[in-house]
Amino acid sequence: MKVGDVYTCEDCGAEFAVTKACDCEDCQPKCCDKPLKLKGREPAAPQGGCCSG
């Protein structure tokens, strides 16, 4: 699992975003007692710019 990956539960529709990477081979997030499906990656948050204060 990589930072930014988004997993979705096909039963309840919950979505989970990865905020800390995990590189173990057996890592499989679950919801509703079933493995989650990889949906995609969230866009990275903007850094700096005119509105960063």
Legacy VTK file of the C-alpha trace (Angstrom):
# vtk DataFile Version 3.0
C-alpha trace
ASCII
DATASET POLYDATA
POINTS 53 float
0.000 0.000 0.000
1.324 3.399 -0.960
0.497 6.833 0.408
-2.392 8.215 -1.625
-3.957 4.849 -2.468
-7.714 4.846 -1.946
-9.553 1.638 -1.070
-13.325 1.180 -1.352
-15.685 -1.265 0.357
-17.998 -2.785 -2.239
-20.634 -3.551 0.439
-21.063 -0.249 2.309
-19.243 2.200 0.024
-16.778 3.395 2.682
-13.518 4.768 1.309
-10.142 4.608 3.034
-7.103 6.687 2.020
-3.606 5.469 2.895
-1.707 8.099 4.883
1.271 5.926 5.874
2.822 3.404 3.482
2.979 -0.311 4.300
5.186 -2.696 2.366
4.400 -5.986 4.109
3.259 -8.700 1.705
0.211 -9.791 3.722
-1.303 -6.333 4.203
-4.923 -6.344 3.018
-7.292 -3.724 4.441
-10.776 -5.014 5.218
-14.259 -3.618 5.842
-17.512 -5.538 6.338
-15.289 -8.637 6.820
-14.152 -8.472 3.153
-10.979 -7.179 1.468
-11.212 -3.626 0.157
-10.743 -2.872 -3.544
-8.043 -0.439 -4.686
-9.821 2.542 -6.222
-6.998 4.910 -7.111
-4.857 7.664 -5.725
-5.943 10.931 -4.193
-4.326 14.001 -5.751
-1.452 15.372 -3.705
-2.207 18.406 -1.566
-0.791 21.610 -3.044
2.412 22.871 -1.467
3.040 26.595 -1.069
1.506 28.906 -3.655
-0.315 32.204 -3.414
-2.884 31.061 -0.832
-0.563 29.400 1.685
-0.530 32.472 3.939
LINES 1 54
53 0 1 2 3 4 5 6 7 8 9 10 11 12 13 14 15 16 17 18 19 20 21 22 23 24 25 26 27 28 29 30 31 32 33 34 35 36 37 38 39 40 41 42 43 44 45 46 47 48 49 50 51 52
